[in-house]
Amino acid sequence: MNPRDEILNRLQQVQRDETLPPPWQSRRDFPELAARFRQALTAVKGEVHQVDSLAAAYDLTNQLLRQMAAEKVVVNDERPLPNLPRLPHITYHQVGQEDETLRAFCASADAGLTSADAALAETGTVILTSGPGKSRLASLLPPVHIALVPITALTTDLFTWAASFNRQLPANLNFISGPSKTADIEQTMAVGVHGPKRFIVILYA
């Protein structure tokens, strides 16, 4: 065996580790991230409530719906929303059921309920991904958008979230940072002209 073949033979015998290292993710301090998220979102007229359980998140959601005297509510079919106790005086439309009437219902709904795939502490942004049971209409058409977000969905910023995103990108990503805001030619700010005038995030442990 000549020297060249000997080197090639050795290289072939080397056991290579083909597994990729996990993406970098700093250790997350959820109380700190929640405080930063609240500060960032309230600075742009969003509302943040933090509760210590999913049951408390359900109770607060229904309390908010009562306070706004909601009569029609659209609900995405995504965890944890299917188990939300329904109020008897409200008409609900769950995404995935009779979708041919979804747009018309959303246009006249008082509130839309969604979850979120991530919440970015740096900017007070929630990220909604598209998929079965998820409709952008629930977060865009009603005048009030309520998002139930587990505290474990909090991360520092967009770059950290993107580095840890380990599945195929969906057809649509919706980034929401506060209620809809529009400025006219004189830079007069109007809220809720082209989307929800209230954006409420309920963080639950």
C-alpha positions as CSV (number, residue, x, y, z in Angstrom):
1,M,0.0,0.0,0.0
2,N,1.5,3.3,-1.1
3,P,1.4,6.3,1.3
4,R,-1.5,7.9,-0.5
5,D,-3.7,4.9,-0.2
6,E,-2.7,4.5,3.4
7,I,-3.8,8.0,4.2
8,L,-7.1,7.5,2.4
9,N,-7.7,4.3,4.3
10,R,-7.1,6.0,7.6
11,L,-9.6,8.8,6.7
12,Q,-12.3,6.3,5.8
13,Q,-11.9,4.5,9.2
14,V,-12.3,7.7,11.2
15,Q,-15.7,7.7,12.9
16,R,-17.4,11.0,12.0
17,D,-20.0,12.6,14.2
18,E,-22.7,13.7,11.8
19,T,-25.1,15.2,14.4
20,L,-25.4,18.9,14.4
21,P,-25.0,20.8,17.7
22,P,-28.3,22.2,19.1
23,P,-28.8,25.9,18.2
24,W,-27.5,28.4,20.8
25,Q,-30.1,29.5,23.3
26,S,-29.2,31.5,26.3
27,R,-30.7,30.4,29.7
28,R,-34.1,32.0,29.9
29,D,-35.1,33.9,33.0
30,F,-38.8,33.9,32.6
31,P,-39.7,36.4,35.3
32,E,-37.2,38.9,33.8
33,L,-38.4,38.2,30.2
34,A,-42.0,38.7,31.3
35,A,-41.2,42.0,32.9
36,R,-39.4,43.2,29.7
37,F,-42.2,42.0,27.5
38,R,-44.8,43.8,29.6
39,Q,-42.7,47.0,29.5
40,A,-42.2,46.9,25.7
41,L,-45.8,46.0,24.8
42,T,-47.5,48.5,27.2
43,A,-45.2,51.2,25.7
44,V,-47.0,50.7,22.4
45,K,-50.6,50.7,23.9
46,G,-50.8,46.9,24.3
47,E,-52.2,45.3,27.4
48,V,-50.5,42.5,29.4
49,H,-51.9,40.4,32.2
50,Q,-49.9,37.7,34.0
51,V,-51.5,34.8,35.9
52,D,-50.2,31.7,37.6
53,S,-52.2,29.0,35.8
54,L,-54.1,28.1,32.7
55,A,-57.3,28.0,34.7
56,A,-56.7,31.6,35.8
57,A,-56.1,32.5,32.2
58,Y,-59.5,31.1,31.2
59,D,-61.2,33.0,34.1
60,L,-59.5,36.2,33.1
61,T,-60.4,35.8,29.4
62,N,-64.1,35.3,30.3
63,Q,-63.9,38.3,32.7
64,L,-62.6,40.5,29.9
65,L,-65.3,39.2,27.5
66,R,-68.0,40.1,30.1
67,Q,-66.5,43.5,30.7
68,M,-66.6,44.4,27.0
69,A,-70.1,42.9,26.7
70,A,-69.0,40.7,23.9
71,E,-71.7,38.9,22.0
72,K,-69.8,37.2,19.2
73,V,-66.3,35.7,19.5
74,V,-64.1,33.9,17.0
75,V,-61.7,31.2,18.5
76,N,-58.8,29.6,16.8
77,D,-58.7,25.8,17.2
78,E,-55.3,25.7,18.8
79,R,-54.1,24.9,22.3
80,P,-55.2,25.9,24.9
81,L,-58.3,27.4,23.4
82,P,-60.6,24.4,22.8
83,N,-60.9,23.9,26.5
84,L,-61.9,27.5,27.3
85,P,-65.2,27.4,29.2
86,R,-67.9,29.0,26.9
87,L,-70.2,31.7,28.3
88,P,-73.9,31.1,27.6
89,H,-74.6,34.6,26.3
90,I,-71.9,34.6,23.7
91,T,-72.1,33.1,20.2
92,Y,-68.7,31.4,19.3
93,H,-67.3,30.5,16.0
94,Q,-64.4,28.0,16.2
95,V,-62.0,28.1,13.3
96,G,-62.3,24.9,11.3
97,Q,-66.0,24.6,11.6
98,E,-68.1,26.1,8.8
99,D,-65.2,28.0,7.4
100,E,-67.2,29.4,4.5
101,T,-68.9,31.7,7.0
102,L,-65.7,32.6,8.9
103,R,-64.8,35.9,7.2
104,A,-68.3,37.3,7.7
105,F,-68.4,36.2,11.3
106,C,-65.0,37.7,12.0
107,A,-66.0,41.0,10.5
108,S,-68.9,41.3,12.9
109,A,-67.2,39.6,15.9
110,D,-66.5,41.6,19.1
111,A,-63.3,39.7,19.9
112,G,-60.8,37.1,18.5
113,L,-59.0,34.6,20.6
114,T,-55.7,33.1,19.6
115,S,-52.6,31.5,21.2
116,A,-49.1,32.4,20.1
117,D,-46.0,30.4,19.1
118,A,-43.5,32.9,20.6
119,A,-43.3,36.1,22.5
120,L,-40.3,38.4,22.1
121,A,-39.4,40.3,25.2
122,E,-37.2,42.9,23.5
123,T,-40.0,44.3,21.4
124,G,-43.2,43.1,23.1
125,T,-44.1,41.1,20.0
126,V,-46.1,37.9,19.7
127,I,-45.6,35.5,16.7
128,L,-48.5,33.6,15.2
129,T,-47.9,30.9,12.7
130,S,-50.3,29.6,10.1
131,G,-51.6,26.1,10.1
132,P,-54.7,23.9,10.6
133,G,-57.2,25.5,13.0
134,K,-55.4,28.9,12.9
135,S,-56.8,31.8,11.0
136,R,-55.2,35.3,10.7
137,L,-58.7,36.7,10.5
138,A,-59.2,36.0,14.3
139,S,-56.3,38.3,15.0
140,L,-57.0,41.0,12.3
141,L,-60.7,41.6,11.9
142,P,-62.3,41.8,15.3
143,P,-61.8,45.1,17.3
144,V,-60.3,43.2,20.2
145,H,-57.6,40.5,20.0
146,I,-56.8,38.4,23.0
147,A,-53.8,36.1,22.9
148,L,-53.3,33.4,25.6
149,V,-49.6,32.8,25.7
150,P,-47.7,30.4,27.9
151,I,-44.8,32.0,29.8
152,T,-42.5,29.3,28.3
153,A,-43.1,30.9,24.9
154,L,-41.1,34.0,25.9
155,T,-37.7,34.5,24.4
156,T,-35.3,37.4,24.2
157,D,-35.6,38.6,20.6
158,L,-36.3,37.6,17.0
159,F,-32.7,36.3,16.4
160,T,-32.8,34.0,19.4
161,W,-36.2,32.7,18.4
162,A,-35.2,32.1,14.8
163,A,-32.0,30.2,15.9
164,S,-34.2,27.8,17.9
165,F,-36.9,27.3,15.3
166,N,-36.2,23.7,14.3
167,R,-39.1,22.9,12.0
168,Q,-40.2,23.9,8.5
169,L,-41.3,27.4,8.1
170,P,-45.1,27.8,7.8
171,A,-46.8,29.6,4.9
172,N,-47.3,32.6,7.0
173,L,-45.8,34.3,10.1
174,N,-47.8,37.1,11.8
175,F,-45.8,39.5,14.0
176,I,-48.0,41.6,16.3
177,S,-46.7,44.4,18.5
178,G,-49.6,46.2,20.0
179,P,-53.0,47.3,18.5
180,S,-53.3,48.5,14.9
181,K,-51.9,52.0,14.5
182,T,-52.2,54.3,11.5
183,A,-50.9,57.9,11.0
184,D,-52.3,60.4,8.5
185,I,-50.2,62.8,6.4
186,E,-50.0,65.2,9.4
187,Q,-48.6,62.3,11.6
188,T,-51.8,62.2,13.7
189,M,-51.9,58.7,15.2
190,A,-55.1,56.7,15.0
191,V,-55.6,53.3,16.7
192,G,-57.8,50.5,15.4
193,V,-58.5,51.9,11.9
194,H,-57.1,48.9,10.0
195,G,-57.1,46.2,12.7
196,P,-57.8,45.6,16.4
197,K,-58.0,48.7,18.6
198,R,-57.1,46.6,21.6
199,F,-54.5,43.9,21.9
200,I,-54.4,41.9,25.1
201,V,-51.9,39.3,26.0
202,I,-52.5,36.9,28.9
203,L,-49.3,35.3,30.0
204,Y,-49.9,32.1,32.0
205,A,-47.6,29.8,33.9
